[in-house]
Amino acid sequence: MAIEPNQYYPKQMNGPVISANGYAVNKEFTDAETIEAYLYNLSIDSADETELENIGRLIGYTRPLVPEGFNAENIFLFGSEPLTQDALIGFSTVDSQVGGQLSSLTLDETNYMDLGTYRKFLKVVAVIKRYGITLKSVDLVAASISQNYEIEFDENADITVNFQENIGFKNIWLLTQLFYRIATEPQILITAEEGE
Protein backbone atom coordinates (compact mmCIF):
# COMPACT_ATOMS: atom_id res chain seq x y z
CA MET A 1 0.00 0.00 0.00
CA ALA A 2 1.42 3.35 -1.02
CA ILE A 3 1.40 6.06 1.61
CA GLU A 4 -0.09 9.32 0.39
CA PRO A 5 1.97 12.49 0.82
CA ASN A 6 0.89 14.33 3.93
CA GLN A 7 -0.74 17.71 3.37
CA TYR A 8 0.66 19.15 6.60
CA TYR A 9 4.34 18.73 5.71
CA PRO A 10 6.23 21.13 3.44
CA LYS A 11 6.76 19.70 -0.06
CA GLN A 12 10.54 19.40 0.36
CA MET A 13 9.96 17.11 3.42
CA ASN A 14 7.16 15.06 1.92
CA GLY A 15 9.09 11.91 1.11
CA PRO A 16 8.25 8.29 1.92
CA VAL A 17 9.94 8.26 5.37
CA ILE A 18 8.22 11.35 6.77
CA SER A 19 4.91 10.29 5.20
CA ALA A 20 5.17 6.84 6.81
CA ASN A 21 5.88 8.55 10.16
CA GLY A 22 2.82 10.79 9.71
CA TYR A 23 0.69 7.77 8.81
CA ALA A 24 1.81 5.93 11.97
CA VAL A 25 1.02 8.95 14.16
CA ASN A 26 -2.41 9.37 12.54
CA LYS A 27 -3.11 5.65 13.10
CA GLU A 28 -2.41 6.09 16.82
CA PHE A 29 -4.88 8.97 16.95
CA THR A 30 -7.46 6.89 15.09
CA ASP A 31 -7.09 4.11 17.67
CA ALA A 32 -7.47 6.65 20.49
CA GLU A 33 -10.57 8.11 18.82
CA THR A 34 -12.08 4.60 18.62
CA ILE A 35 -11.47 4.11 22.34
CA GLU A 36 -12.85 7.58 23.08
CA ALA A 37 -16.02 6.84 21.08
CA TYR A 38 -16.42 3.50 22.90
CA LEU A 39 -16.08 5.14 26.33
CA TYR A 40 -18.37 8.01 25.35
CA ASN A 41 -21.12 5.60 24.27
CA LEU A 42 -20.67 3.23 27.25
CA SER A 43 -23.42 3.53 29.84
CA ILE A 44 -24.70 1.66 32.87
CA ASP A 45 -27.95 0.97 31.02
CA SER A 46 -26.36 -0.63 27.95
CA ALA A 47 -23.22 -2.25 29.38
CA ASP A 48 -22.84 -6.02 29.27
CA GLU A 49 -21.84 -7.97 32.39
CA THR A 50 -18.07 -7.46 32.11
CA GLU A 51 -18.41 -3.80 31.20
CA LEU A 52 -20.84 -3.25 34.07
CA GLU A 53 -18.44 -4.83 36.56
CA ASN A 54 -15.63 -2.59 35.24
CA ILE A 55 -17.85 0.49 35.60
CA GLY A 56 -18.51 -0.65 39.18
CA ARG A 57 -14.78 -0.82 39.83
CA LEU A 58 -14.36 2.73 38.49
CA ILE A 59 -17.25 4.01 40.64
CA GLY A 60 -15.91 2.13 43.67
CA TYR A 61 -18.76 -0.36 44.12
CA THR A 62 -17.66 -3.78 42.95
CA ARG A 63 -20.38 -6.33 42.29
CA PRO A 64 -21.06 -7.89 45.69
CA LEU A 65 -21.45 -11.56 46.46
CA VAL A 66 -24.80 -12.46 47.96
CA PRO A 67 -24.89 -15.20 50.60
CA GLU A 68 -26.41 -18.42 49.31
CA GLY A 69 -29.92 -18.85 50.61
CA PHE A 70 -31.04 -15.23 50.38
CA ASN A 71 -32.69 -16.10 47.07
CA ALA A 72 -34.59 -19.02 48.62
CA GLU A 73 -38.30 -18.96 49.38
CA ASN A 74 -38.13 -20.80 52.71
CA ILE A 75 -35.20 -19.63 54.81
CA PHE A 76 -34.43 -19.57 58.49
CA LEU A 77 -32.12 -16.90 59.88
CA PHE A 78 -29.45 -18.16 62.23
CA GLY A 79 -27.76 -14.99 63.44
CA SER A 80 -27.32 -12.96 60.27
CA GLU A 81 -26.94 -15.91 57.90
CA PRO A 82 -29.79 -17.81 56.24
CA LEU A 83 -30.28 -21.57 56.38
CA THR A 84 -32.22 -23.31 53.65
CA GLN A 85 -34.80 -25.66 55.09
CA ASP A 86 -34.82 -29.22 53.78
CA ALA A 87 -38.27 -30.79 54.20
CA LEU A 88 -36.83 -34.21 55.14
CA ILE A 89 -33.96 -33.41 57.47
CA GLY A 90 -34.53 -29.86 58.74
CA PHE A 91 -31.92 -27.15 58.50
CA SER A 92 -28.88 -29.16 57.49
CA THR A 93 -27.59 -31.45 54.79
CA VAL A 94 -26.27 -34.96 55.16
CA ASP A 95 -24.03 -36.56 52.58
CA SER A 96 -21.62 -39.51 52.48
CA GLN A 97 -19.76 -38.21 55.51
CA VAL A 98 -20.64 -39.46 58.96
CA GLY A 99 -23.07 -36.94 60.41
CA GLY A 100 -24.19 -33.77 58.71
CA GLN A 101 -23.23 -30.21 58.12
CA LEU A 102 -25.07 -26.92 58.22
CA SER A 103 -25.90 -25.72 54.75
CA SER A 104 -26.14 -22.31 53.12
CA LEU A 105 -23.61 -20.59 55.35
CA THR A 106 -20.90 -19.91 52.79
CA LEU A 107 -20.52 -17.50 49.91
CA ASP A 108 -20.50 -19.12 46.51
CA GLU A 109 -18.19 -17.37 44.04
CA THR A 110 -20.87 -17.41 41.36
CA ASN A 111 -23.60 -16.07 43.63
CA TYR A 112 -23.23 -12.41 42.63
CA MET A 113 -25.86 -9.74 42.91
CA ASP A 114 -28.10 -10.10 39.87
CA LEU A 115 -27.28 -7.73 37.00
CA GLY A 116 -30.59 -5.83 37.08
CA THR A 117 -30.20 -4.92 40.75
CA TYR A 118 -26.49 -4.17 40.31
CA ARG A 119 -27.30 -1.86 37.40
CA LYS A 120 -29.83 0.05 39.57
CA PHE A 121 -27.43 0.22 42.51
CA LEU A 122 -24.55 1.52 40.37
CA LYS A 123 -26.64 4.49 39.26
CA VAL A 124 -27.45 5.54 42.80
CA VAL A 125 -23.94 4.82 44.10
CA ALA A 126 -22.60 7.13 41.37
CA VAL A 127 -24.96 9.86 42.62
CA ILE A 128 -23.85 9.23 46.21
CA LYS A 129 -20.17 9.37 45.22
CA ARG A 130 -20.84 12.72 43.53
CA TYR A 131 -23.09 14.40 46.12
CA GLY A 132 -22.52 12.40 49.31
CA ILE A 133 -25.08 10.98 51.73
CA THR A 134 -28.16 13.17 51.57
CA LEU A 135 -31.83 12.42 52.14
CA LYS A 136 -32.26 12.59 48.36
CA SER A 137 -29.54 9.96 47.77
CA VAL A 138 -30.98 7.69 50.50
CA ASP A 139 -34.38 8.16 48.83
CA LEU A 140 -32.92 7.12 45.45
CA VAL A 141 -31.39 3.96 46.93
CA ALA A 142 -34.60 2.97 48.72
CA ALA A 143 -36.71 3.66 45.62
CA SER A 144 -34.53 1.27 43.62
CA ILE A 145 -36.00 -1.57 45.72
CA SER A 146 -39.59 -0.42 46.43
CA GLN A 147 -41.70 2.75 46.43
CA ASN A 148 -43.42 1.83 49.70
CA TYR A 149 -41.18 3.20 52.48
CA GLU A 150 -40.71 6.05 54.96
CA ILE A 151 -37.47 7.78 55.89
CA GLU A 152 -37.15 8.92 59.52
CA PHE A 153 -34.51 9.93 62.04
CA ASP A 154 -34.10 7.85 65.18
CA GLU A 155 -33.06 9.00 68.68
CA ASN A 156 -29.36 8.72 67.71
CA ALA A 157 -29.83 11.02 64.69
CA ASP A 158 -29.33 8.05 62.39
CA ILE A 159 -31.50 7.67 59.30
CA THR A 160 -33.98 4.80 59.31
CA VAL A 161 -35.59 3.56 56.10
CA ASN A 162 -38.79 1.70 57.03
CA PHE A 163 -40.22 -0.37 54.18
CA GLN A 164 -43.96 -0.85 54.59
CA GLU A 165 -43.86 -4.25 52.89
CA ASN A 166 -41.76 -7.40 52.91
CA ILE A 167 -38.88 -6.68 50.54
CA GLY A 168 -37.12 -9.98 51.28
CA PHE A 169 -33.99 -10.86 53.24
CA LYS A 170 -31.82 -10.47 50.14
CA ASN A 171 -32.83 -6.84 49.58
CA ILE A 172 -32.47 -5.98 53.27
CA TRP A 173 -29.00 -7.52 53.24
CA LEU A 174 -28.01 -5.71 50.01
CA LEU A 175 -29.19 -2.32 51.29
CA THR A 176 -27.54 -2.84 54.67
CA GLN A 177 -24.22 -3.80 53.05
CA LEU A 178 -24.39 -0.84 50.67
CA PHE A 179 -25.01 1.64 53.48
CA TYR A 180 -22.31 0.06 55.67
CA ARG A 181 -19.86 0.77 52.85
CA ILE A 182 -20.82 4.36 52.15
CA ALA A 183 -22.24 5.86 55.35
CA THR A 184 -20.56 6.21 58.70
CA GLU A 185 -22.18 9.30 60.23
CA PRO A 186 -25.14 9.22 60.26
CA GLN A 187 -25.74 5.52 59.84
CA ILE A 188 -28.57 4.34 57.62
CA LEU A 189 -30.64 1.50 59.07
CA ILE A 190 -33.06 -0.66 57.08
CA THR A 191 -36.26 -2.18 58.46
CA ALA A 192 -39.12 -3.91 56.67
CA GLU A 193 -42.45 -5.49 57.44
CA GLU A 194 -42.23 -9.23 57.99
CA GLY A 195 -43.73 -11.59 55.45
CA GLU A 196 -46.72 -13.76 56.20
C-alpha positions as CSV (number, residue, x, y, z in Angstrom):
1,M,0.0,0.0,0.0
2,A,1.4,3.4,-1.0
3,I,1.4,6.1,1.6
4,E,-0.1,9.3,0.4
5,P,2.0,12.5,0.8
6,N,0.9,14.3,3.9
7,Q,-0.7,17.7,3.4
8,Y,0.7,19.2,6.6
9,Y,4.3,18.7,5.7
10,P,6.2,21.1,3.4
11,K,6.8,19.7,-0.1
12,Q,10.5,19.4,0.4
13,M,10.0,17.1,3.4
14,N,7.2,15.1,1.9
15,G,9.1,11.9,1.1
16,P,8.3,8.3,1.9
17,V,9.9,8.3,5.4
18,I,8.2,11.3,6.8
19,S,4.9,10.3,5.2
20,A,5.2,6.8,6.8
21,N,5.9,8.5,10.2
22,G,2.8,10.8,9.7
23,Y,0.7,7.8,8.8
24,A,1.8,5.9,12.0
25,V,1.0,9.0,14.2
26,N,-2.4,9.4,12.5
27,K,-3.1,5.7,13.1
28,E,-2.4,6.1,16.8
29,F,-4.9,9.0,17.0
30,T,-7.5,6.9,15.1
31,D,-7.1,4.1,17.7
32,A,-7.5,6.6,20.5
33,E,-10.6,8.1,18.8
34,T,-12.1,4.6,18.6
35,I,-11.5,4.1,22.3
36,E,-12.8,7.6,23.1
37,A,-16.0,6.8,21.1
38,Y,-16.4,3.5,22.9
39,L,-16.1,5.1,26.3
40,Y,-18.4,8.0,25.4
41,N,-21.1,5.6,24.3
42,L,-20.7,3.2,27.3
43,S,-23.4,3.5,29.8
44,I,-24.7,1.7,32.9
45,D,-27.9,1.0,31.0
46,S,-26.4,-0.6,28.0
47,A,-23.2,-2.3,29.4
48,D,-22.8,-6.0,29.3
49,E,-21.8,-8.0,32.4
50,T,-18.1,-7.5,32.1
51,E,-18.4,-3.8,31.2
52,L,-20.8,-3.2,34.1
53,E,-18.4,-4.8,36.6
54,N,-15.6,-2.6,35.2
55,I,-17.9,0.5,35.6
56,G,-18.5,-0.6,39.2
57,R,-14.8,-0.8,39.8
58,L,-14.4,2.7,38.5
59,I,-17.2,4.0,40.6
60,G,-15.9,2.1,43.7
61,Y,-18.8,-0.4,44.1
62,T,-17.7,-3.8,42.9
63,R,-20.4,-6.3,42.3
64,P,-21.1,-7.9,45.7
65,L,-21.4,-11.6,46.5
66,V,-24.8,-12.5,48.0
67,P,-24.9,-15.2,50.6
68,E,-26.4,-18.4,49.3
69,G,-29.9,-18.9,50.6
70,F,-31.0,-15.2,50.4
71,N,-32.7,-16.1,47.1
72,A,-34.6,-19.0,48.6
73,E,-38.3,-19.0,49.4
74,N,-38.1,-20.8,52.7
75,I,-35.2,-19.6,54.8
76,F,-34.4,-19.6,58.5
77,L,-32.1,-16.9,59.9
78,F,-29.4,-18.2,62.2
79,G,-27.8,-15.0,63.4
80,S,-27.3,-13.0,60.3
81,E,-26.9,-15.9,57.9
82,P,-29.8,-17.8,56.2
83,L,-30.3,-21.6,56.4
84,T,-32.2,-23.3,53.7
85,Q,-34.8,-25.7,55.1
86,D,-34.8,-29.2,53.8
87,A,-38.3,-30.8,54.2
88,L,-36.8,-34.2,55.1
89,I,-34.0,-33.4,57.5
90,G,-34.5,-29.9,58.7
91,F,-31.9,-27.2,58.5
92,S,-28.9,-29.2,57.5
93,T,-27.6,-31.4,54.8
94,V,-26.3,-35.0,55.2
95,D,-24.0,-36.6,52.6
96,S,-21.6,-39.5,52.5
97,Q,-19.8,-38.2,55.5
98,V,-20.6,-39.5,59.0
99,G,-23.1,-36.9,60.4
100,G,-24.2,-33.8,58.7
101,Q,-23.2,-30.2,58.1
102,L,-25.1,-26.9,58.2
103,S,-25.9,-25.7,54.7
104,S,-26.1,-22.3,53.1
105,L,-23.6,-20.6,55.4
106,T,-20.9,-19.9,52.8
107,L,-20.5,-17.5,49.9
108,D,-20.5,-19.1,46.5
109,E,-18.2,-17.4,44.0
110,T,-20.9,-17.4,41.4
111,N,-23.6,-16.1,43.6
112,Y,-23.2,-12.4,42.6
113,M,-25.9,-9.7,42.9
114,D,-28.1,-10.1,39.9
115,L,-27.3,-7.7,37.0
116,G,-30.6,-5.8,37.1
117,T,-30.2,-4.9,40.7
118,Y,-26.5,-4.2,40.3
119,R,-27.3,-1.9,37.4
120,K,-29.8,0.0,39.6
121,F,-27.4,0.2,42.5
122,L,-24.5,1.5,40.4
123,K,-26.6,4.5,39.3
124,V,-27.4,5.5,42.8
125,V,-23.9,4.8,44.1
126,A,-22.6,7.1,41.4
127,V,-25.0,9.9,42.6
128,I,-23.9,9.2,46.2
129,K,-20.2,9.4,45.2
130,R,-20.8,12.7,43.5
131,Y,-23.1,14.4,46.1
132,G,-22.5,12.4,49.3
133,I,-25.1,11.0,51.7
134,T,-28.2,13.2,51.6
135,L,-31.8,12.4,52.1
136,K,-32.3,12.6,48.4
137,S,-29.5,10.0,47.8
138,V,-31.0,7.7,50.5
139,D,-34.4,8.2,48.8
140,L,-32.9,7.1,45.4
141,V,-31.4,4.0,46.9
142,A,-34.6,3.0,48.7
143,A,-36.7,3.7,45.6
144,S,-34.5,1.3,43.6
145,I,-36.0,-1.6,45.7
146,S,-39.6,-0.4,46.4
147,Q,-41.7,2.7,46.4
148,N,-43.4,1.8,49.7
149,Y,-41.2,3.2,52.5
150,E,-40.7,6.0,55.0
151,I,-37.5,7.8,55.9
152,E,-37.2,8.9,59.5
153,F,-34.5,9.9,62.0
154,D,-34.1,7.8,65.2
155,E,-33.1,9.0,68.7
156,N,-29.4,8.7,67.7
157,A,-29.8,11.0,64.7
158,D,-29.3,8.0,62.4
159,I,-31.5,7.7,59.3
160,T,-34.0,4.8,59.3
161,V,-35.6,3.6,56.1
162,N,-38.8,1.7,57.0
163,F,-40.2,-0.4,54.2
164,Q,-44.0,-0.9,54.6
165,E,-43.9,-4.3,52.9
166,N,-41.8,-7.4,52.9
167,I,-38.9,-6.7,50.5
168,G,-37.1,-10.0,51.3
169,F,-34.0,-10.9,53.2
170,K,-31.8,-10.5,50.1
171,N,-32.8,-6.8,49.6
172,I,-32.5,-6.0,53.3
173,W,-29.0,-7.5,53.2
174,L,-28.0,-5.7,50.0
175,L,-29.2,-2.3,51.3
176,T,-27.5,-2.8,54.7
177,Q,-24.2,-3.8,53.0
178,L,-24.4,-0.8,50.7
179,F,-25.0,1.6,53.5
180,Y,-22.3,0.1,55.7
181,R,-19.9,0.8,52.8
182,I,-20.8,4.4,52.1
183,A,-22.2,5.9,55.3
184,T,-20.6,6.2,58.7
185,E,-22.2,9.3,60.2
186,P,-25.1,9.2,60.3
187,Q,-25.7,5.5,59.8
188,I,-28.6,4.3,57.6
189,L,-30.6,1.5,59.1
190,I,-33.1,-0.7,57.1
191,T,-36.3,-2.2,58.5
192,A,-39.1,-3.9,56.7
193,E,-42.5,-5.5,57.4
194,E,-42.2,-9.2,58.0
195,G,-43.7,-11.6,55.4
196,E,-46.7,-13.8,56.2
